[in-house]
Amino acid sequence: MSDSSQSPTSPTSPTSPTRSLAARAAALDAADQLADRRKLFALDDDTVYLDGNSLGALPRHVPERLQDVISRQWGELRIRSWDESGWWTAPERIGDRIAPLVGAGPGQIVVGDSTSVNVFKALVAAVRLLDPTDPARDEILVDATTFPTDGYIARSAARMTGKPLVPVDPADLPGALGPRTAVVLMNHADFRTGRLHDLAGITAAVHEAGGLAVWDLCHSAGALPVGLDAHGVDLALGCTYKFLNGGPGSPAFLYVAERHQDRFDSPLPGWTSHVDPFAMDQDFAAADGAIRGRVGTPDILSMLALEAALDVWEGVTVEAVRAKSLALTDFFLECVSAYAPPGRVRSLTPAAHAERGSQVALRCAEAPAVMETLIARGIVGDLRRPDVLRFGFTPLYVGFADAERAARTLGEVLNAVPAETATSAHAPG
């Protein structure tokens, strides 16, 4: 009987898939121009963190920066910090830092509130931007596969504005557009599958039909080029705690294209969006620009944590991040194909680069048990019930060795977890 250690498929063989893929991962990491960014984050070598599409990792310098905000700006300067520390202008200042990451010029993004609140502001304001002499243009179209909060808010906005809501599968959207199209709300990247929708093409089609396009960028901002200005997007919004690493519950952002700002009529005209907030006038007069998207007093601690976190982008282009993201997800899928037992997982993420965000979603009948075991072994992804394993790839801190180790561990776990196991594991949103 031959020595199994010399078998071509043995893990210790020089020609084994494990050695080959691990060697390629090492070479790819050595050539990676973004590899040094990892040291900017609070990560340990025992864990492969592939859940940055739910919550980005902590940049190491943020606690020290927040300590200054708490101890000096709040503790010593107190109320003076609204002026002396720039608290009051933080929503627009931080918006201008996010703008290049989503392809927007300055003065079009304001930071504040949650994604859900900004969906509401954007949708209702978009309806109010429509030509009032064209009452037949009444339908609000919403991505039928959307993240649930967008659908909930869209239904409420439709009731408030008296417009019918029409859920449409993204693949069927071109045929659903027409003379009744008022506003279309789309997710740039599908949160379950990672499918990237054609922002440029859909926006153009919506405009040709006479409607306005509103985009949710939660799963694309900071992961890939968006091109809001270049593609003529009307309104957009997104969270900052995923690929922008702003921290749990960090404030979202709202984009209002410059051409719409003078007519942007927010359904939540709070005091900080007033042209003269401290006049305390009982009659509302909107400020100029994207400031109209502000509502109440800014959440300073979370907002300044986000501002500090954005420092990790200094010297980095979104194009470089996108190139690495595609290389990482390609390599991970290749490793999964090599390591996973045949038939146990199936990729839901498109193979075509133009249709792929920065995550890989694998359908697996035993997904709850598999993800629970993966996390226990230091591979942190997340679960979308009932049967989707999600792995987010944040190029600023995820490397090719991480991708290889995650896929190899997945293969080991699949071999250990019996097929069709039922369990009730749950992952946060």
C-alpha positions in Angstrom: 0.0 0.0 0.0 1.4 3.4 -0.9 2.2 6.0 1.7 -0.8 8.3 1.8 1.4 11.3 2.6 2.7 11.1 -1.0 -0.8 11.1 -2.5 -1.4 14.0 -4.9 -4.5 14.9 -2.9 -3.0 14.7 0.5 -2.9 18.0 2.4 0.8 17.5 3.0 1.7 16.8 -0.6 3.6 19.6 -2.5 0.9 19.5 -5.2 -2.1 19.3 -2.9 -4.9 22.0 -3.3 -4.2 23.3 0.2 -0.5 23.9 -0.4 -1.2 25.4 -3.9 -4.0 27.7 -2.8 -2.2 28.7 0.4 1.0 29.6 -1.6 -1.0 31.6 -4.1 -2.7 33.5 -1.2 0.7 34.3 0.3 1.9 35.6 -3.1 -1.2 37.7 -3.6 -0.9 39.2 -0.1 2.7 40.0 -0.8 1.8 41.9 -3.9 -1.3 43.6 -2.4 -0.8 47.4 -2.2 -3.6 47.7 0.4 -2.2 45.0 2.7 -0.6 47.6 5.1 -4.1 49.0 5.8 -4.9 46.0 7.9 -2.7 47.3 10.7 -5.0 50.3 11.0 -7.7 48.1 12.4 -8.3 46.4 15.8 -8.1 42.8 14.5 -6.5 39.7 15.9 -4.8 37.0 13.9 -7.0 34.2 15.4 -10.1 35.5 13.7 -11.0 35.9 10.0 -13.5 38.7 10.1 -15.9 38.4 7.1 -18.8 40.3 8.5 -17.8 43.9 7.6 -20.9 44.0 5.4 -22.9 44.1 8.6 -20.5 45.9 11.0 -17.1 47.2 9.9 -14.0 46.6 12.1 -12.8 49.3 14.5 -10.0 51.5 13.2 -7.4 51.5 16.0 -7.2 55.3 16.4 -10.9 55.9 17.0 -10.9 55.3 20.8 -8.2 57.9 21.3 -10.0 60.4 19.1 -13.3 59.8 21.0 -11.5 60.1 24.3 -10.6 63.7 23.3 -14.1 64.4 22.2 -15.5 63.2 25.5 -12.8 64.5 27.9 -11.8 67.8 26.3 -14.4 68.8 23.9 -17.4 67.8 26.0 -15.7 67.7 29.4 -13.8 70.9 29.3 -15.1 73.1 26.4 -18.7 71.9 26.9 -21.2 74.1 25.0 -18.3 76.0 23.4 -17.5 72.9 21.3 -20.5 73.5 19.0 -18.4 76.4 17.6 -14.8 75.9 18.7 -14.7 72.1 18.0 -16.8 72.3 14.8 -19.7 70.2 16.2 -22.3 72.3 14.4 -20.9 71.8 10.9 -20.1 68.1 11.3 -23.0 66.8 9.3 -21.9 68.7 6.1 -18.1 68.4 6.8 -18.3 64.6 7.1 -20.7 64.4 4.2 -18.0 66.1 2.1 -15.5 63.4 3.2 -17.9 60.6 2.2 -18.7 62.3 -1.1 -15.6 61.1 -3.1 -16.3 57.5 -2.0 -19.7 57.5 -3.7 -18.8 59.8 -6.7 -20.4 63.0 -5.5 -19.1 66.6 -5.6 -19.0 68.7 -2.4 -22.1 70.1 -0.9 -24.5 67.3 -1.8 -24.3 64.9 1.2 -25.4 65.5 4.7 -24.7 63.0 7.5 -27.3 62.3 10.2 -30.2 60.1 11.3 -30.6 56.4 10.3 -30.9 54.8 6.9 -34.6 54.2 7.6 -35.2 57.9 8.3 -33.3 59.0 5.2 -35.2 56.6 3.0 -38.4 58.3 4.3 -37.0 61.8 3.7 -35.7 60.8 0.2 -38.9 59.1 -1.0 -41.4 61.8 0.2 -39.1 64.6 -1.0 -38.8 62.9 -4.4 -42.6 62.7 -4.8 -42.7 66.4 -3.9 -40.1 67.2 -6.6 -42.5 65.9 -9.3 -44.4 68.1 -11.7 -47.8 68.8 -9.9 -49.4 69.3 -13.3 -48.8 65.7 -14.1 -51.1 63.8 -11.7 -51.1 60.7 -13.8 -47.4 60.1 -12.8 -48.3 58.5 -9.5 -46.6 55.1 -9.0 -43.7 54.5 -6.5 -41.8 51.5 -7.6 -39.7 49.7 -5.0 -37.3 46.8 -5.3 -39.3 43.7 -4.3 -36.2 42.0 -3.0 -35.2 45.1 -0.9 -33.8 45.1 2.6 -37.0 45.1 4.7 -36.7 48.6 6.2 -36.8 50.1 2.7 -40.0 48.3 1.9 -41.6 49.2 5.3 -40.7 52.9 4.8 -41.8 52.9 1.2 -45.3 51.6 2.1 -45.6 54.3 4.7 -44.4 57.0 2.3 -46.9 55.8 -0.3 -49.8 56.0 2.2 -48.7 59.5 3.2 -48.4 60.8 -0.3 -51.4 59.0 -1.7 -49.3 57.2 -4.3 -49.7 53.5 -5.1 -46.7 51.3 -4.3 -45.6 48.8 -6.9 -43.1 46.2 -5.8 -41.0 45.1 -8.8 -38.3 42.5 -9.1 -35.2 44.3 -10.4 -35.0 42.0 -13.4 -38.6 43.1 -14.4 -38.0 46.8 -13.8 -37.5 47.9 -17.4 -40.9 46.6 -18.3 -42.6 48.2 -15.3 -41.5 51.7 -16.2 -43.9 54.0 -18.0 -46.0 57.2 -17.9 -47.2 56.4 -14.4 -43.7 56.1 -12.9 -43.0 58.7 -10.3 -40.2 57.5 -8.1 -38.1 54.3 -8.1 -36.3 53.1 -5.0 -33.6 50.6 -5.6 -30.8 48.8 -3.6 -27.5 49.1 -5.3 -26.4 45.7 -4.0 -28.7 42.9 -2.8 -28.2 42.3 0.9 -28.8 38.5 0.6 -27.0 37.5 -2.6 -24.5 40.4 -3.2 -25.9 40.9 -6.7 -25.0 44.4 -7.9 -27.7 46.2 -9.8 -27.0 48.4 -12.8 -27.2 51.9 -11.2 -26.2 53.7 -14.4 -28.6 51.8 -16.7 -31.5 51.8 -14.3 -31.2 55.5 -13.5 -31.1 56.3 -17.2 -34.2 54.2 -17.8 -36.1 55.8 -14.9 -35.3 59.3 -16.3 -36.3 58.3 -19.8 -39.7 57.2 -18.3 -40.0 60.6 -16.6 -39.4 59.5 -13.0 -36.8 60.0 -10.3 -34.3 57.5 -9.1 -33.5 57.0 -5.4 -30.7 54.6 -4.5 -29.9 52.7 -1.2 -26.1 52.4 -1.1 -25.8 50.6 2.2 -24.0 47.6 0.6 -21.9 49.5 -1.9 -20.7 52.7 -0.2 -17.0 52.2 0.5 -16.9 48.9 -1.4 -17.0 50.0 -5.0 -17.3 53.0 -7.3 -20.9 54.4 -7.3 -20.8 57.5 -9.5 -23.8 59.4 -8.2 -23.0 62.6 -10.1 -21.7 60.9 -13.2 -24.9 58.8 -13.6 -27.3 61.5 -12.7 -28.8 59.9 -9.6 -31.5 62.1 -8.0 -31.4 61.1 -4.4 -29.4 58.5 -2.5 -28.7 57.3 1.1 -26.7 54.8 2.9 -25.4 53.6 6.2 -21.8 54.2 7.5 -21.3 51.2 9.8 -20.5 48.6 7.1 -17.7 49.3 4.6 -17.2 52.8 6.0 -16.4 51.4 9.5 -18.2 54.1 11.4 -19.2 51.9 14.3 -22.5 50.4 15.5 -25.4 52.6 14.7 -23.2 55.4 13.2 -25.3 58.0 11.4 -26.4 57.4 7.8 -25.9 59.9 4.9 -28.3 61.5 2.5 -27.4 62.7 -1.0 -29.4 65.4 -2.7 -28.2 66.1 -6.3 -27.3 69.8 -6.6 -29.9 70.4 -9.3 -32.7 69.4 -6.9 -31.6 71.2 -3.8 -33.5 74.4 -4.3 -36.7 72.4 -4.5 -35.9 69.7 -2.0 -38.9 69.7 0.4 -38.1 67.4 3.4 -41.0 65.8 5.1 -39.0 66.3 8.4 -38.1 70.0 8.4 -36.3 70.1 11.7 -34.8 73.1 13.4 -31.3 72.4 12.2 -32.4 72.5 8.6 -33.8 76.1 9.1 -32.0 78.9 7.3 -31.5 80.6 10.7 -31.8 77.9 13.4 -31.1 80.1 16.3 -33.7 82.7 15.3 -36.2 80.3 16.8 -38.7 81.4 14.2 -42.1 79.6 14.3 -42.3 79.7 10.5 -40.0 77.3 8.7 -37.7 78.6 6.0 -35.3 76.0 4.5 -31.6 76.5 4.4 -29.7 76.3 1.1 -28.1 73.1 -0.1 -28.0 69.6 1.3 -28.4 71.1 4.8 -32.1 70.8 4.0 -31.7 67.1 4.8 -30.8 67.8 8.4 -33.5 67.3 11.1 -32.5 67.5 14.7 -29.4 68.0 16.9 -26.5 66.0 15.5 -25.5 62.8 17.4 -22.0 64.2 18.1 -20.3 61.1 19.7 -21.3 58.7 16.9 -20.7 61.3 14.2 -17.2 62.2 15.3 -16.4 58.5 15.7 -17.4 58.2 12.0 -15.3 61.2 11.1 -12.2 59.6 12.7 -12.9 56.3 11.1 -12.8 57.8 7.7 -9.1 58.6 8.2 -8.3 55.0 7.0 -9.3 56.2 3.5 -6.5 58.7 3.2 -4.4 57.8 0.2 -6.8 55.1 -1.0 -9.0 55.1 -4.0 -12.3 53.3 -4.3 -11.1 51.9 -7.6 -8.2 50.2 -5.8 -10.6 48.8 -3.2 -12.9 47.5 -6.0 -10.1 45.8 -7.8 -9.0 44.0 -4.6 -12.6 43.1 -3.7 -13.2 41.4 -7.0 -9.8 39.5 -6.8 -10.7 38.4 -3.2 -14.2 37.2 -4.0 -12.9 35.4 -7.2 -10.2 33.7 -5.1 -12.6 32.8 -2.3 -15.0 31.2 -4.7 -12.2 29.2 -6.3 -11.1 28.0 -2.8 -14.6 27.0 -1.9 -14.9 25.0 -5.1 -11.7 23.2 -4.2 -12.4 22.6 -0.5 -16.2 22.2 -0.1 -17.7 18.7 -0.6 -19.5 18.5 -3.9 -23.2 19.5 -3.8 -23.2 21.0 -0.2 -23.0 24.7 -1.1 -24.0 26.8 -4.2 -23.0 30.4 -4.8 -25.9 32.9 -5.1 -23.4 35.7 -5.9 -23.1 36.4 -9.6 -19.9 35.3 -11.3 -19.8 38.4 -13.6 -17.9 41.2 -12.0 -20.3 43.8 -13.2 -23.1 42.1 -11.2 -21.1 41.4 -8.0 -20.9 43.5 -4.9 -18.3 42.9 -2.2 -19.7 39.7 -0.6 -20.2 36.1 -1.4 -23.5 34.3 -0.5 -23.6 30.6 -0.4 -26.8 28.6 -0.2 -26.4 25.7 2.2 -29.2 23.5 3.6 -27.3 23.3 6.9 -26.5 27.0 7.0 -27.4 27.7 10.7 -25.3 24.8 12.0 -22.5 25.6 9.6 -22.2 29.3 10.5 -22.4 28.6 14.2 -19.5 26.2 13.9 -17.5 28.5 11.6 -17.8 31.3 14.1 -16.7 29.0 16.9 -13.6 28.2 14.8 -12.8 31.9 14.2 -14.4 32.4 10.8 -16.9 35.2 11.3 -19.5 35.5 8.6 -23.2 35.7 9.1 -26.5 33.9 8.3 -29.5 34.9 6.4 -32.2 32.5 7.3 -33.1 30.0 6.3 -30.2 28.8 4.2 -27.7 31.6 3.2 -24.1 31.9 4.4 -22.9 35.4 3.9 -19.2 36.4 3.7 -18.4 40.1 3.4 -15.0 41.1 2.0 -13.7 44.5 3.2 -10.5 45.0 1.2 -8.9 47.5 3.6 -8.4 44.7 6.2 -9.3 41.3 4.6 -6.5 39.5 2.8 -6.1 36.5 0.5 -4.8 34.2 3.2 -8.0 35.1 5.1 -10.1 34.0 2.1 -8.1 30.7 1.8 -8.4 29.9 5.5 -12.1 30.7 5.5 -12.8 28.5 2.5 -10.7 25.7 3.9 -12.4 25.8 7.3 -15.8 25.9 5.6 -14.8 22.6 3.8 -13.8 21.0 7.1 -17.0 22.1 8.8 -19.2 20.8 5.9 -17.4 17.5 6.2 -18.2 17.4 9.9 -21.7 18.7 9.9 -24.2 16.1 8.8 -26.3 17.0 5.8 -29.7 18.5 6.3 -29.1 19.4 10.0 -31.8 21.6 11.5 -31.0 24.2 14.1 -32.1 27.7 15.0 -28.9 29.8 14.9 -29.5 33.5 14.4 -27.3 36.3 13.2 -27.9 40.0 13.7 -29.0 42.3 10.9 
